[in-house]
Amino acid sequence: MKVITRMLGPIDTNCYVLINEGHALVIDPGGPFDDLDAILKSENAVLDAIALTHAHFDHIGGIPSILEKHPVPVYVYSSEFDFFDDDKLNVSSYFGMPFRCKVSPTALTLPKCKIGAFELEVLHTPGHTRGSCVFLIDQYMFSGDTLFMGSCGRVDMPTGSYSQMNESLHTLKKLYINYIVYPGHGPASTLEHEKQWNSMME
């Protein structure tokens, strides 16, 4: 499997394109994805779906433009279905950039979710938001805004919870595979590095 990274949207959210045997999955498109079609063409791949680690505006901002050309399912944890049309829940209003979009989302299933040609292990990791999830596939972890290099996502916005974030980070700490960690913001890391150096995982 190949992972392609793009920083999209107003606060440089990491968007990931997974390519596997002619199929593609987009994770967290935070803004318009200008070269998505070029990537799909160069990889000779069709887009199967969009998967969201959570539904804050900086992770969903590119959905409308993608769906215009690729009417694919959008997967997110069910407790965040109402984030798309609520600029307070998706926190866009807090940043002075009110954003809403019409989406008919599909619920992620736990612990496994088959999305097109991809099978993800899905961990529900509330804390940053009530429906935050981490995706595991092969040796990769897509941690959204739950785990960053050296830190974690903020918990002071609607549906955030400090205690739930601590529990979620503890869940990740118990994983025994040294995943390559692809976060929602900032550089990639490894799970062992974060276990050793990230004070939020102590």
C-alpha positions in Angstrom: 0.0 0.0 0.0 1.2 3.5 -0.8 0.5 6.6 1.3 0.5 10.1 -0.3 0.3 13.1 2.0 -1.0 16.6 1.2 -1.4 19.5 3.6 -4.8 21.1 2.9 -7.0 23.8 4.2 -6.6 26.9 6.3 -4.5 25.3 9.1 -2.5 22.8 7.1 -4.3 19.6 7.9 -2.6 16.4 6.8 -4.8 14.7 4.2 -3.8 11.2 3.2 -4.5 9.2 0.0 -4.1 5.5 0.4 -3.4 3.6 -2.9 -3.9 -0.1 -3.1 -4.1 -2.2 -6.3 -6.0 0.3 -8.3 -8.1 1.7 -5.5 -7.8 4.9 -3.4 -9.1 6.1 -0.1 -8.9 9.7 1.1 -8.5 10.4 4.8 -9.4 13.9 6.2 -9.6 16.2 3.2 -9.3 19.6 5.0 -9.6 21.8 2.0 -9.8 21.7 -1.8 -7.7 18.9 -3.2 -6.4 20.4 -6.4 -4.3 17.5 -7.6 -6.4 14.5 -6.5 -7.5 13.7 -10.0 -3.8 13.9 -11.2 -2.8 11.5 -8.4 -5.6 9.0 -9.2 -4.6 9.1 -12.9 -0.9 8.7 -12.2 -1.7 5.7 -9.9 -4.3 4.3 -12.2 -6.7 4.2 -9.3 -10.4 4.9 -8.6 -11.5 6.6 -5.5 -13.5 4.3 -3.3 -14.5 6.6 -0.4 -13.6 9.3 2.1 -12.9 8.4 5.7 -12.8 10.9 8.5 -11.0 10.6 11.8 -13.4 13.3 13.0 -15.6 16.0 11.5 -14.0 19.3 12.5 -14.1 21.9 9.6 -10.3 21.5 9.0 -10.8 17.8 8.2 -14.0 18.1 6.1 -13.5 21.3 4.1 -12.5 19.5 0.9 -15.4 17.1 0.9 -17.8 19.2 -1.3 -15.3 19.7 -4.1 -14.3 16.0 -4.1 -18.0 14.8 -4.1 -18.7 17.0 -7.1 -16.4 14.8 -9.3 -16.4 11.6 -7.2 -19.8 10.8 -5.6 -18.3 8.4 -3.0 -19.4 7.4 0.5 -18.1 9.5 3.4 -17.4 7.5 6.6 -17.3 9.0 10.1 -18.2 7.8 13.6 -22.0 8.0 14.0 -22.0 10.5 16.9 -20.6 13.2 14.5 -23.2 13.0 11.8 -24.5 16.3 12.9 -21.1 18.1 12.7 -21.3 18.7 8.9 -24.3 21.1 9.2 -23.4 22.8 12.5 -20.6 25.3 12.4 -20.3 25.3 16.2 -19.8 21.5 16.5 -17.4 21.5 13.6 -15.8 24.6 15.3 -15.5 26.6 12.1 -17.3 29.5 13.7 -14.8 29.6 16.5 -12.1 30.3 13.9 -14.2 33.0 12.2 -14.7 30.8 9.1 -18.2 29.4 9.4 -18.5 26.2 7.3 -21.3 23.8 6.6 -21.8 21.1 4.0 -24.5 18.7 3.1 -23.3 15.1 3.5 -25.2 11.8 3.9 -22.5 10.1 6.0 -21.9 6.4 6.5 -21.1 5.1 9.9 -17.7 3.6 10.6 -18.0 0.1 12.1 -15.9 -1.1 15.0 -13.6 -2.8 15.3 -13.2 -3.4 11.6 -14.6 -1.4 8.7 -14.5 -2.5 5.1 -14.3 0.6 2.9 -14.1 -0.3 -0.7 -10.9 -2.3 -1.2 -9.6 -1.3 2.2 -10.2 -2.9 5.6 -9.4 -0.6 8.5 -9.1 -1.4 12.2 -11.1 1.4 13.8 -10.4 2.6 17.4 -12.9 5.0 18.9 -10.7 7.5 20.7 -12.8 10.3 22.1 -11.2 13.3 23.7 -10.5 15.8 20.9 -14.2 15.2 19.8 -16.8 12.7 21.0 -16.4 10.7 17.8 -12.7 10.9 17.2 -11.2 7.7 15.7 -7.8 6.3 14.9 -7.4 4.1 11.8 -4.9 1.2 11.7 -4.1 -0.5 8.4 -1.0 -2.6 7.8 1.9 -0.9 9.6 0.2 2.5 9.5 -1.7 4.5 12.1 -3.8 7.5 11.0 -4.2 9.2 14.3 -6.2 12.3 13.4 -6.1 14.9 16.2 -5.8 12.3 18.9 -2.0 11.8 18.7 0.6 14.2 17.3 4.4 14.0 17.5 5.1 15.1 21.0 1.6 16.1 21.9 -2.1 15.5 21.4 -5.1 17.3 20.1 -6.8 20.1 22.2 -9.7 19.2 24.4 -11.2 22.6 25.1 -13.7 22.7 22.2 -17.3 21.4 21.9 -17.5 17.7 22.8 -13.8 17.6 23.9 -12.8 15.9 27.1 -9.5 15.8 29.0 -10.4 12.6 30.8 -11.5 10.9 27.6 -8.3 12.0 25.8 -6.2 10.5 28.6 -8.1 7.2 28.3 -7.7 7.2 24.5 -4.0 7.8 24.7 -3.7 5.0 27.2 -5.5 2.8 24.7 -2.9 3.7 22.0 -0.1 3.2 24.5 -1.1 -0.4 25.0 -0.8 -1.3 21.3 2.2 -3.6 20.8 3.0 -2.9 17.1 5.3 0.0 16.3 3.0 1.7 13.9 4.2 4.6 11.6 2.0 7.4 13.0 0.4 9.8 10.4 -1.2 12.5 12.5 -3.8 15.2 11.5 -1.2 17.9 11.9 2.5 18.0 11.9 5.2 15.5 11.1 4.9 11.7 11.1 6.3 9.7 13.9 6.3 6.1 15.3 4.3 4.8 18.1 7.4 3.7 20.0 8.8 7.1 19.7 5.7 8.6 21.1 5.5 6.1 24.0 9.0 7.1 24.9 9.1 10.9 24.4 5.5 12.1 24.3 4.7 13.3 27.8 0.9 13.1 27.1 1.3 9.3 26.9 2.8 8.9 30.3 
